[in-house]
């Protein structure tokens, strides 16, 4: 959830209409998710803000926090497991994750809008590889099916693309 005032972000689990868990702070009382008030003009970032999330097979909650330029992963209990901000050595512009999904091995996939590549991490946040030059135009959402086929929707085109990726790390 993001509040309209741009000051708070949090993950909330519900069962029906009943709140079961509220995940907003780390063990030191600092926000897990970045809160940035919207700007009138963006120099590098696209003109939309996103915070996407998914749950992997280990029940970790994986959040692509584009405001923070990070993936934030917390355990099912709400404890911070890791924060991935990408290695600037391989990136031309700052990391800007848009869309997130996990596969059958609990690997995490996210699209880096600014650098036009998909980052693949293992369940512990260790970088595995990139998928680049995939012919995507402004991807918005990622999804992996039960056969580990990666599907990507594009922001300005009403298209879904299927990308096969080799999981050589398994």
C-alpha positions as CSV (number, residue, x, y, z in Angstrom):
1,X,0.0,0.0,0.0
2,X,1.1,3.5,-0.7
3,X,-0.7,6.4,1.1
4,X,-1.9,9.2,-1.1
5,X,0.3,11.7,0.8
6,X,3.4,9.9,-0.5
7,X,4.7,9.5,3.1
8,X,4.0,5.8,3.9
9,X,4.4,2.5,2.1
10,X,3.8,-0.9,3.6
11,X,2.8,-4.5,2.8
12,X,-0.4,-5.7,4.5
13,X,-1.7,-9.3,4.5
14,X,-5.4,-9.7,4.8
15,X,-7.7,-12.7,5.3
16,X,-11.0,-11.6,3.9
17,X,-11.4,-8.1,5.2
18,X,-9.3,-8.7,8.4
19,X,-5.8,-7.4,8.5
20,X,-3.4,-10.2,9.6
21,X,0.0,-8.7,9.2
22,X,1.4,-5.2,8.6
23,X,5.0,-4.9,7.3
24,X,6.4,-1.4,7.2
25,X,9.5,-1.2,9.5
26,X,12.8,-3.1,9.9
27,X,14.3,-4.2,13.2
28,X,15.8,-0.7,13.8
29,X,12.5,1.1,13.2
30,X,13.5,2.4,9.8
31,X,11.0,2.2,6.8
32,X,11.5,-1.0,4.7
33,X,10.1,0.8,1.6
34,X,11.2,4.2,0.3
35,X,8.7,7.0,0.5
36,X,9.2,9.8,-2.1
37,X,6.7,12.5,-2.9
38,X,5.9,12.7,-6.6
39,X,7.8,15.2,-8.6
40,X,6.5,17.3,-11.4
41,X,9.2,16.3,-13.8
42,X,11.4,13.2,-14.1
43,X,14.8,13.4,-15.6
44,X,15.8,9.7,-15.8
45,X,12.8,7.9,-14.4
46,X,9.7,7.1,-16.4
47,X,6.7,9.2,-15.8
48,X,5.0,6.6,-13.6
49,X,5.9,5.3,-10.1
50,X,5.5,1.7,-9.2
51,X,5.8,-0.6,-6.3
52,X,5.1,-4.1,-7.4
53,X,5.2,-7.3,-5.2
54,X,4.9,-11.0,-5.3
55,X,5.4,-14.0,-3.0
56,X,7.9,-16.7,-3.8
57,X,7.5,-20.4,-3.0
58,X,9.3,-19.9,0.4
59,X,6.6,-17.3,1.3
60,X,9.1,-14.4,1.1
61,X,7.5,-11.2,0.1
62,X,9.4,-9.6,-2.8
63,X,8.9,-5.9,-3.6
64,X,10.2,-4.0,-6.6
65,X,10.4,-0.5,-5.0
66,X,11.2,1.8,-8.0
67,X,11.3,4.9,-5.7
68,X,14.2,3.3,-3.8
69,X,15.8,1.7,-6.9
70,X,15.8,-1.6,-5.0
71,X,14.2,-5.0,-4.5
72,X,13.2,-5.5,-0.9
73,X,12.6,-9.0,0.3
74,X,11.2,-9.9,3.7
75,X,10.4,-13.3,5.2
76,X,6.9,-14.5,5.8
77,X,7.3,-13.2,9.4
78,X,8.1,-9.7,8.0
79,X,11.8,-9.6,8.8
80,X,14.1,-8.0,6.2
81,X,16.0,-10.8,4.4
82,X,17.9,-8.6,1.9
83,X,17.8,-5.4,-0.3
84,X,19.1,-5.6,-3.8
85,X,20.2,-2.4,-5.5
86,X,22.2,-3.8,-8.4
87,X,25.8,-3.4,-9.2
88,X,26.5,0.0,-10.8
89,X,29.6,-1.5,-12.5
90,X,27.3,-3.1,-15.2
91,X,24.6,-0.4,-15.3
92,X,24.6,2.8,-17.4
93,X,21.8,4.5,-15.4
94,X,20.5,4.0,-11.9
95,X,18.6,0.7,-11.2
96,X,14.8,1.2,-11.6
97,X,12.9,-2.0,-11.0
98,X,9.5,-2.3,-12.7
99,X,7.5,-5.5,-12.3
100,X,8.6,-8.5,-10.3
101,X,7.9,-12.3,-10.4
102,X,9.5,-15.5,-9.1
103,X,9.9,-18.9,-10.8
104,X,9.6,-22.5,-9.6
105,X,13.1,-22.3,-8.1
106,X,12.2,-19.2,-6.1
107,X,14.5,-17.1,-8.3
108,X,13.4,-13.5,-8.5
109,X,13.0,-11.7,-11.8
110,X,12.5,-7.9,-12.3
111,X,12.8,-5.6,-15.2
112,X,15.2,-2.6,-14.9
113,X,13.5,0.1,-16.9
114,X,16.5,2.5,-17.0
115,X,18.9,-0.1,-18.3
116,X,16.6,-2.2,-20.4
117,X,17.3,-5.6,-18.9
118,X,15.8,-8.2,-16.7
119,X,17.7,-9.1,-13.5
120,X,17.6,-12.6,-12.2
121,X,18.5,-13.2,-8.6
122,X,18.4,-16.4,-6.5
123,X,16.1,-16.7,-3.5
124,X,18.9,-15.3,-1.3
125,X,19.4,-12.1,-3.4
126,X,22.6,-13.2,-5.2
127,X,22.7,-12.0,-8.8
128,X,22.6,-14.8,-11.3
129,X,22.4,-13.0,-14.7
130,X,20.7,-10.5,-17.0
131,X,18.4,-10.9,-19.9
132,X,19.1,-8.0,-22.2
133,X,18.3,-7.1,-25.8
134,X,15.0,-8.9,-25.4
135,X,13.1,-6.6,-27.9
136,X,10.9,-5.2,-25.2
137,X,9.4,-1.7,-25.3
138,X,8.6,-0.2,-21.9
139,X,7.8,-3.4,-20.0
140,X,5.3,-3.1,-17.1
141,X,4.6,-6.5,-15.6
142,X,6.3,-9.9,-15.5
143,X,4.8,-13.3,-14.8
144,X,6.3,-16.8,-14.8
145,X,4.0,-19.8,-15.4
146,X,4.2,-23.3,-14.0
147,X,6.6,-24.3,-16.8
148,X,8.9,-21.4,-16.1
149,X,8.0,-19.5,-19.2
150,X,8.4,-15.7,-18.7
151,X,5.7,-13.4,-19.9
152,X,6.1,-9.7,-20.1
153,X,3.5,-7.0,-20.8
154,X,4.4,-3.8,-22.4
155,X,3.2,-0.4,-21.1
156,X,2.3,1.4,-24.4
157,X,1.5,-1.6,-26.5
158,X,-1.3,-4.0,-25.7
159,X,1.0,-7.0,-26.1
160,X,2.2,-9.9,-24.0
161,X,5.6,-11.3,-25.0
162,X,6.9,-14.8,-24.0
163,X,10.6,-15.0,-23.3
164,X,12.3,-18.3,-22.8
165,X,15.3,-18.2,-20.5
166,X,17.8,-20.9,-19.7
167,X,18.2,-21.7,-16.0
168,X,21.8,-22.8,-16.1
169,X,22.2,-22.1,-12.4
170,X,20.0,-25.0,-11.2
